[in-house]
Amino acid sequence: MNNNLFDKIINKISYRIDHEKVVDYLLKECELSYILASRNYDSTAKHLLSILKETPSEENQNWIAEKAIKQESTDEPVLHRLLFSPVSLNHIRYINSFLRRQNHLLELGGNFVCFFQTSLNHKATIYKKYPVIIREVLYFFNMIWHRICPKLPGIRNMYFFVTKGEHRVFPRPEILGRLYCCGFRVTHEEFIDNNLYIVAKKIKEPFKDSHPSYGPVIRLRRIGKNGKYFNVYKFRTMHAYSEYLQSHIYKHNKLANGGKFANDYRIPKWGRFMRKYWLDELPTFINLLKGNMKFIGVRPLSQQYYNLYSPELQQLRIKTKPGLFPPYYADMPQTLEEIEASEVKYLEQYLKYPFKTDFAYFFKIIDNILFKKKRSA
């Protein structure tokens, strides 16, 4: 991709990419129709990418640069149909602030195009450049420094002081999750020159999360008794911001046997290992101590999963606290309909005979897990 146009804009405006000032390359539909071959930006995402590979004439370059400078000095933003970031997301310090600003500058339904190098491509680049033993060592320390340190409390401050936020490494699910968190829906992805280009459509205002979860212990917003939300504590088994991708995953992956998402790429290998042996569930005992969960009970569900259930079961579920060990492990249902039937059976029995029901289910669950080696999907 030819970056001459964007280099000139950056040089003319002459400011750093930081929290207060970021590069906003604005293409306005009504005034750039003579540059763009089509004014129907929603027709195909590939058309957007093909346009971005081309460099307009010198006259148009100067015009765009003047527009960018004028936009920077304007207090009231002009809403646009198409925005493009000429800088890789790997090099932007306050990435969520950057994405929220793009959302603010777009019309509802407008498109934002960005790019970054994924963690897998970053790994492939290192492996291709260095011999076998050296590349393993370099990749290990590179991953620790550019991928893990930015997310650790205390250490992350030192990391950003040294690097200014440049050259961070992101797995694909994290960037997709950040986009959804900031009010976008991903409509197209395409690899160009070792970078992943993403076309995202503005569908709503950014989600306000003052305490995003980066570290090893995460808080998951779940629906509890009486329909009240509470945080479930677990060890992280997914990439950061994966919780914002549930609607995206459900649309493209649907559900597998056991009610989990099929081929869920949000879960890396180490996450699957932790789930297999329930290591991720250990912090959930905090919820038992806080009293918003009990030992045996239906799973605490996110809003996305909760919406999949019938209205009758939704109302039945919120009459009790969710549990650490769900009736799923007693019945081992396969489909969503079977899961609903299993929960209805448990809840109806529990509402009549609470202690007796949980006592019976406890031994069924222990038998399935310890002796019959049953596992969830």
N, C-alpha and C positions, 0 to 999 in steps of 0.2 A: 504494500500500500504506500502511495506517495504522500509524505507528510509535509511537503513544502508549504502548502497553504496554511496548515495549522502552526508550523514553526514561525511563519511570518506574523501570524496573529499573536502568538505568545510573546514574540520579541517586541512587537509594537505596544502591546498593553503593558508588558514588563512588570509582572508581579508573581509572587510565589504561590504555589498551590498549598493553601492551608485552610484553617477553620473559617476565616472570615472572607477570603477571596479565593475562588476556584475558577478554573477555566470554563466558561459557559459559551460554547460555540453555538450560535443561534441561527437556524435556517428558518426563515419566515415564509410560509406557503404563498401568500399573495404577492410578495415582492421578489421571490426567487424562482418563479415559475419558468422564467426564461433560462435558468440554469438546469433545473430539474426536468427530466423528460416527462414526468407524470405528476399531476397535482393530487392524484388519489393515493395518498401515502398508506392507506390501509389495505390496498389491493393485494400487495405481496411484500413480505418482509425482505425477500431476496433482492427485490428491486431497490430497496433502501440501501442495502449493502453494496450493490453494484455501483450506485451513485457515489458512495463514499470512497470507492477505490479510484475515482477519477479526480483530476485536478482542474478546476475551472480556469478560465483565462486570467491573465494578469489584471485586466480591468475589473473583473468580478472579484478577484482576490482583494484588491484595494477597497472595493465597495463593502465586502464582508468585514474586513478589518475595521473600517470606519463604523460600521453598524455595531460591532462588538464593543468598541470603545464608547460609543454613544449609549449602549445598553448599560454599561458598567456605571455610568454617571447618572443614570435615571433612577429616581427613588421608587416610582411605581413600575413594577415589571410589566412588560408586554407579553401576553400569553401567546405561546407558539404551538404549532402542530408537530414540529420535529426538532429535537435537540440531539447533538452529537458531542461526546467527550473526546477530544483529541489526545488525551493523556490516559495511559493505562491505569486501571483501578489499583494495580499493585503499588503505584507511586503516590497515591492520595492519602494524606494523613487522616483526616476526619471523614471517612468514607460515607458514613450514614448522613452526616450533615450535607455532604455533597449531593447525595441521592435525594434527600429531602428538598434541597434547593431546586434540583431539576424538576421535581414534582410540582413545586410552587410556580415554576415558570411555564409549565405546560397546560394546555387546555385539557379538559377531561376527554379522554380518548386519544390524546396526542401520543407520539412515539418518542422514546428515548433510546439512543443507540450508544453502547459502551463496549469496551473490550478489556481483557486481562489475560495473563498467562495462568493457566490452571496449575495446581500442584502436580498433577500427573505429567503435564508438558514440561514443567520446571524440572522434574526428576529425570525425564527423558533427555533433556538438554544436558544435564550434568553427566548422565551415563554415557552419552554420545561423545562428550568432550574429553573424558579422562579414562585412564586404564582401570581395570577391574577393581583392584584393592583400593586405589586412591579414591575412586568415585564413590565407593561404599562409605568411606570415612567422611569425605566431603559432604555427601548427601545427608548423612546422619547429623552432623553439626549444623549444616545449613538449615535443616528442618527444625532443629531445636531453636536456633536463633531467630529465623524469619517466620516461623509458623506457630511455635509454642510460646516463646517468650512474650510476644505481644499480647497474649491472653492471660498471663499469670499476674495476679495482684502484686504490686511492689516492683517486680522485675520489669513489668511492662513500661513503667515510667522511665527506667534506665534505658530500655530499648528505644523508645521514641526520642529520648534526649540524644542518643548516639546516631540514630539513623534518620531522624526527622520524618519517620513514617514511610520511607521509600523502600522499595524492593520486598515488601511483605509478600508472603505466599498464601494463596487462598485455594482451598478445594472448590470445585464447581458448586456443590450444594450450598456452601456458605454464601457465595455471591448471589445465587438465585434467591436464597432466603432473605438476604438483605434487601433485594429489590422488592420482594413481596411485602416485607416489613415497611418499606417506604412508599407503598401505595401503587406498585406496578404489578402487571401480569406479563410474564415472559411469553412472547408469541413466536420467537424464532431464535435459533442458535446456529452459528456457523463458524468453523475454524478457518482462519485466514492468516497465513504467515506465522504459524505457531502460537497465535492468540485466538481466544474464543470471543467472537463478536456476538452480542446479545441485542435483540430488539425487544423492548419492553413497552407496554402500553399503560398509560396512566388510567387507573380504574377507580381510585379513591384517594383521600388524603392519607398521609403517612400515619402508621400506627404509632401511638405515643407510648414508648417503653423507656422509662427513666433508668431502669436497671437491667440492661441486656445481659444475657447469660453467656459468658465465655469460658469459665473455669471448669474444673473437673466435677464439681457438684452443681447441679442445675435445679431450678425451680420451675415446675411445669404447672401452668394454670389449668385447674380441673374443676368440674362441677361436683359439688358435694351435697350434703343433706339440705333439704329445703331449697335446692337450686342455687345455693350460695357458692361463689367461687373460692377456691383456696389453692395454695401452692403445694404440690407434691415434690418431695426432695428425692433425687436420684443421682447416681454417678452418671456422667455423660457417656452415652454410647453412640451418639450421632454427632455430625459436624455442627458447628455453631450456626444458629439461625434456622436449623432444620424444622423447628416447630412451625414456622411460617409457611412451610411448603406442603402442608397436609392437603389442601384443596388441589394443588398442582399435581401431587403424587396420585391422589385419588382419581383425578381426571385422566391421567395417562397410564396408571398402573392397575387401578381397581384393587379389589381385595382378594387375597389368597385364602386357602383353607385355614381356619382358626381365627379369621377376622382381622389379620394383619395385612399390611400392604404388600402386594407381590413385587419382587425384585426392587426392594427399597434401597436405592443407591445412597440414601442419607446415612446408612449404617456401614462403617468400615469394618475390616476384619476383626480388629481388636474389640469393636463394639459388639459384634456377634458372639465373640468368645465370652464377654462379660454377661451378655444376656443368657447364654446357654447355661451358665452356672449361677445365675441370679446375683452376681456380684453387684450389679447396678442397683439392686433393690435395697441394699444395706442402709442407706440414709433414710429410707422410708420409715424406719423405726422412729424417726423424729416426729413424723405425723401421728404415730400411735401415742407418743408422749404428749403431744399437743392436743390430742383428743378429736381431731377432725377425720380420723380413720379408725377402723377397728380391725381385729386380726382376720376374721373371715367376713367377706362381703363382696359385692359386685365391684368390678374395676372402676376406678375413678377415670372418667372420660373427658377428653377435650371436647370443645364445642363442635368440632368437625365430626367426630365419631358420634357424639350425642345426637346430632341431627339425622344420623342414619337410622336411628331407632324409631319405632312406632310411637305416636303421641301417648298411647296408653302405657307403654313400658317406660317412657320418659318420666311420666308422673309417678309411676310405681317406684322407680329407682331413687328419686329424691326423698322418699319417705324414710330412708335409712342412710347411715354413713357408708361410704365405700370401704372396701377392705384390702388388706395386704395380700391375702390369698383368696382369689375369686372362685366361684362355683365352676368356672371353666375347667379347673384342674380335677374336679370331681366327675364331670360328664364328658370332657374332651370333645366338645362339638366342633364341627368342621366349617359349616357355612354360617352366614350372618343370621339366617332364620333359626338355625339350631342354637346359636349363641343366645338369641333372644328368648327362645323357649326354655333354655337352661336357666337363664336369669329369672324369668317369670316364675318357674317352679320353685327356685330357691327363695325369692322374695315373698311369695305367697305363704310358704311354710314358715319363713322367719317372722313375718308379721303376726302369725298365730302362736308360734312356739319359739321365741328367740334363742334361748339357751340350748334347748334340745336340738334345734336345727343346726346351729353353729357347731355343736359338739359332734353331731353325726357327719357333717361335711368336713370337719377337721380330719377325722380318721380316713375318710375317702380320699382326701387330697394327699395326705401323707402316704397312703398306700400306693397311689398312682405315681407320685414323684419319687419316693425312695425305693420302692420294690418293683414297680412296673416300668420305671424309667421314662415316664411320659414327660414330654416337653411341649411348650407352645411353639408355634411356627416361627 
